[in-house]
């Protein structure tokens, strides 16, 4: 009979890492995995560290090890118990304003609390929130910036579950000024609208320009032209940025 498995660690919610002592004369080892629901499996491994994959999250397993060679296999070791951790929250996020992000997720069974960490891409800015709810509004963010959001659940015994991260960009800032001038193109009058942002943003920005007469133009640069217009008309113009 081999010595019991020495250590078992969780790698993620579906994987355990087991290590055990070498057995003289063994060419390989057979790892027995079973749970209280009737599941049983044997994995063949060729080193004294084994990665046990495709398990069920938050489930207790009994693990035993057998040495094997061309002559057969040994008696299984005394079982060692280990439990996989909670699966990660499946996050979804949106940016309702240019300084906030809303994160939500479905409840994770057996979770008593969730931790969310938020990192701004390309900076040292980070925040951490603990909550027992399944949604969180994060305010005070930079406009037009990319954020990495990581989350995991805690069980009743204080064990940290598997983590998951997603990316979310805040809405871009509004232009801090805009300029309008009359232009002529191929004999047609138009209004050239230009603008400028007061900060750097992540990724490309689409600007949508609309007048109160339902004239529109779009641009990924800093200007576009509304056509046609009639000289002497007074127009109200709205410039909106999106990403």
N, C-alpha and C positions, 0 to 999 in steps of 0.2 A: 504494500500500500504506500502510495506517495504521501509526502507531507501535504497538509492543506495549502490551498492558495494563500500566498503571503499578503498581497495587497490587491485591492480592487478600487479603482477610481472611475468617476464618471467623466466621459469625454463630451457627450451631449445627451439629449433626452432619449436617444435611441442607441447609445453606444456605451459599453463599459470596457475599461482597460484592466486586465488581470495579469499579475506576475506571480511566478512560482519558482521553486528550486529545481535545479537540474537533477535528473535521475541518471545514474550511470547505466550505460548500455541502451538507453532509449534512442531511437532514430526519429521519433516524433511523439507528439502528445495529443491526447483526445480530451477535449474540454466538454463536460456535460453541463447543459443549461436547462433549467426547468423552473416553472412557476406554479402557484397554487391553483391555477385554472386549467391544468392539464397540459400545458405547453411543454414540449421536451425537444431538445436538439443537441447534436454532437458536432463540434467543430474540430477539425484536424489542424494542428499548428506545428510549426517546426522550430520555434524558439521558445524561450521561457517568458516571453511577454506576448500577450494575446489581445487583439482588438476584437471585441464581441459586438457585431453590428446587427442592425435590423431588429432591435428590441422594441418593446412597447413603452412609451413614456410613463413615468411615475408608477413603475411596477417592480415588485420585489422578486428577485431571482435567487435560486440556490445554484451555486457553481461548484463543480468538482473536477478534479484533474486525474488523468490516467496516463502512465508512461506506456509506450508501445514500440515494438520492433517486429522483425520478421517472425518471431516466435509467438506473438500475441500481445495482449495488453495486461497491465496490472489491475489490481483491484482499485476502484475509485477512492480518492482521498475523502476525508470527512468534508462535508459541504461547508461552503462559505456563503453567507447571504450578502446581497448587495441590491440597492434600489436605484433605478434610473431616476433622473430629475424631471421636473416639470418641463413641458414643451414651451417654446417661446410664444409670447403674444404675437398675433398676426396684425401688425400695425397698418393703419391707413392714415394719411395725413392730407391736409389742405391748408391753404393760406388765405383766410378771409380778408386780411388787410396787409399792408406792406410792413407791418411790424409785429405780426403774430402768426402762429401756426396752431391748428387744432389737430390733435392726435387722438384716434379712437381705436378700439380693438374689442374683439369678442372675449367674454370671460374665459379664463383658463381654469379648468376643473381643478379643485383642491388648492387654488392660489388664495392667499390671504392678503397679499400686497404686491404692488408692482413698482419697479424702479425704472425711471426714464432718464437717460443722460443725453444732453443736446450739445453738439459741438459745431461751431461755425467753421466751415471749410476755409483753410488758409490762414487761420488765426489761432490764438490761444484761448479764445473765449469758450467757456463751457458752463453748463448748468446741470444740476441733478434734482429730480423731483421724485418723491415717494407718494404713492396714492393707493387707496383701496377701490377707487372708481375705475371705470373702463373708458374714460376719456380725460383729456387734459388740454387746456388752452395755455399756450406759452406766449407771453407778451414781452415787449421791450426788445424785440429783435431788430436787426438791421434790414433795411429794405433791399430787395433784389439780391439777397445773399443765399448761398447754399448751406443748408444745415444737415448734419448727420444725426439721426435719432436712434439711439440704442435702447432696448428694453428687455427686461427679464422679470419673471415672477418669483415670489417667495412662497414656500409651503409653510405649514403650521410649525414645523420643527426648525424653521430658520434656514432652510437649505435654498441656495440660489439656483434657479432653473437655467435652462439654455437661453442664450441671448440671441437677439435678432436686430439688425439695423436696416433703416431705410433712409433715403435722401428726400429732402423737401426744400424747395426754394421759396422764399417769401416773395410777395408781389413786388414789382419794381416801384421805385419812387415816382411821384408825379414830377413832371418838368418844373423847374423852379422859375423859369420864365419862358415866354413864347413871343415871337415877333411875326407880324403879318404885313405883307406888302403886295401891291398890285403888280401883276406881270402879264405880258402878252406872249402867246405861243401860237404860231400859225394863224394869226389874226383873231384868236379867241382869248378873251380876258379871263384871268384866273387870279386866285389868291395864293401866294406862296407863304406857307406857314413853316416856321423854323422854331426850334426849341433847344433846350440844353438841360441835362441832368446835373445835379450838384454833387454826385458821388459815383464811384465805380460800382458796377453791378456784375453779378455772375451770369454768364451766358448771354445769349442774344435777346434783345428787346424788340417787340413789335409795337409800333405806335399807330393808333387809329385816330384819325382826325375827322371830325364831323361838324357841319354847320347846321344852323337851325332851319335851313332850307333842304336838308337831307342830302347835301353834297358830302361825299366821303373820299378819303384817300388813306392809304396805308404805307408805312415805311419802316424799314429796320435801321435807317440812318437818322439824321436829325432834321429832316425837312420833307415836305411833299406839297403838291399843288392841288387846290380845289378848283374845278372847272365844270361848266362855264359860269361866270358871274356877270352881273349887269352893273355898270358904273353908277355910283350914287346909292346903291343898296347898302344897308347896315346889316352886318351878319354877326351872330354870336357863334363862336368857334370853341369846341371842346377837344382837347388833346388827351388821350388815354393811353397809358402804357400797359403792356401785358407780356408775360413770359410763359 
